Amino acid sequence: MKQSAELEKIYRDAQAIIDRRGWCQLTYENPSGECCIVAGIRLAQGLSADPFAEGYVRVWTEAERELANLTESISLIGTPTLEKLNSYVLRSKEEVLGLLDLAADLAAPSP
């Protein structure tokens, strides 16, 4: 995973957003304001929760790409997208927060 203070901050901020608002599956953001891991990462960057908000093409941020690369390397099932990981592999808000914590730790620049 790429080491970057910016990525570390994004993952920590996404943790805080999901912890505060709650976590959901099968949608980016539900009517109660709960959000999935993708939405949390995007909201932490000041973007729309929905990566399709700008049109019909999925727009990936660097933070999303880095986390997707990480999860493919640690996943036994080779989850191809963060959306599938969020909705079908991760089973709880705590697991999502744990994954974001791992990503932030790995992204933290070495001293």
C-alpha positions as CSV (number, residue, x, y, z in Angstrom):
1,M,0.0,0.0,0.0
2,K,1.2,3.5,-0.8
3,Q,2.4,5.4,2.2
4,S,1.0,8.9,2.5
5,A,-0.1,11.1,5.3
6,E,-3.0,12.2,3.2
7,L,-4.3,8.7,2.7
8,E,-3.8,8.0,6.4
9,K,-6.0,11.0,7.2
10,I,-8.6,10.0,4.7
11,Y,-9.0,6.6,6.3
12,R,-9.1,8.0,9.8
13,D,-11.7,10.6,8.8
14,A,-13.7,7.8,7.1
15,Q,-13.6,5.8,10.3
16,A,-14.9,8.8,12.2
17,I,-17.7,9.4,9.7
18,I,-18.9,5.8,9.8
19,D,-18.6,5.6,13.5
20,R,-20.7,8.8,14.0
21,R,-23.3,8.2,11.2
22,G,-23.5,4.4,11.2
23,W,-22.8,1.8,8.6
24,C,-25.0,0.4,5.9
25,Q,-24.9,-2.3,3.2
26,L,-26.3,-2.5,-0.4
27,T,-26.3,1.3,-0.9
28,Y,-23.8,4.1,-0.6
29,E,-25.9,6.1,1.8
30,N,-29.3,5.3,3.2
31,P,-32.1,7.8,4.2
32,S,-31.0,7.6,7.8
33,G,-27.5,8.9,6.8
34,E,-25.7,5.7,7.5
35,C,-23.0,5.0,4.8
36,C,-20.9,2.2,3.4
37,I,-17.1,2.1,3.3
38,V,-17.0,3.7,-0.1
39,A,-19.2,6.6,0.9
40,G,-17.2,7.1,4.1
41,I,-14.0,7.4,2.1
42,R,-15.6,9.8,-0.4
43,L,-17.2,11.9,2.3
44,A,-13.9,12.2,4.1
45,Q,-12.6,13.9,1.0
46,G,-15.5,16.3,0.6
47,L,-17.0,14.4,-2.3
48,S,-20.5,13.0,-3.0
49,A,-21.1,9.7,-1.2
50,D,-22.2,8.2,-4.6
51,P,-19.3,7.6,-7.0
52,F,-21.7,7.7,-9.9
53,A,-23.0,11.2,-9.0
54,E,-21.1,12.7,-11.9
55,G,-22.5,10.3,-14.5
56,Y,-22.6,6.7,-15.5
57,V,-18.9,6.0,-15.1
58,R,-17.6,4.9,-11.6
59,V,-15.1,7.5,-10.5
60,W,-12.4,6.0,-8.2
61,T,-10.4,8.1,-5.8
62,E,-6.8,7.2,-5.0
63,A,-7.9,6.2,-1.5
64,E,-10.5,3.8,-2.9
65,R,-8.0,2.3,-5.3
66,E,-5.4,1.7,-2.6
67,L,-8.0,0.1,-0.3
68,A,-9.3,-2.1,-3.1
69,N,-5.7,-3.2,-3.9
70,L,-5.1,-4.0,-0.2
71,T,-8.3,-6.0,0.2
72,E,-7.6,-8.0,-2.9
73,S,-4.2,-9.0,-1.5
74,I,-5.7,-10.0,1.9
75,S,-9.0,-11.5,0.8
76,L,-9.4,-15.2,0.4
77,I,-12.2,-14.7,-2.2
78,G,-10.6,-12.0,-4.3
79,T,-13.4,-9.4,-3.9
80,P,-13.2,-7.2,-7.1
81,T,-14.9,-4.1,-5.7
82,L,-15.2,-2.3,-2.4
83,E,-19.0,-2.3,-2.9
84,K,-19.0,-6.1,-2.9
85,L,-16.6,-6.2,0.0
86,N,-18.9,-3.8,2.0
87,S,-22.1,-5.6,1.2
88,Y,-21.2,-9.3,1.1
89,V,-18.0,-9.9,3.1
90,L,-17.8,-7.4,6.0
91,R,-20.4,-8.3,8.6
92,S,-20.4,-5.4,11.0
93,K,-19.6,-1.8,11.5
94,E,-16.7,-2.9,13.7
95,E,-15.2,-4.9,10.8
96,V,-15.4,-1.9,8.5
97,L,-13.8,0.3,11.2
98,G,-11.1,-2.3,11.7
99,L,-10.3,-2.4,8.0
100,L,-10.1,1.4,7.8
101,D,-7.8,1.3,10.8
102,L,-5.5,-1.3,9.1
103,A,-5.5,0.8,6.0
104,A,-4.6,4.0,7.9
105,D,-1.8,2.2,9.8
106,L,-0.4,0.8,6.5
107,A,-0.7,4.2,4.8
108,A,1.1,6.0,7.6
109,P,4.5,7.2,6.5
110,S,7.4,5.5,8.1
111,P,9.2,7.7,10.8
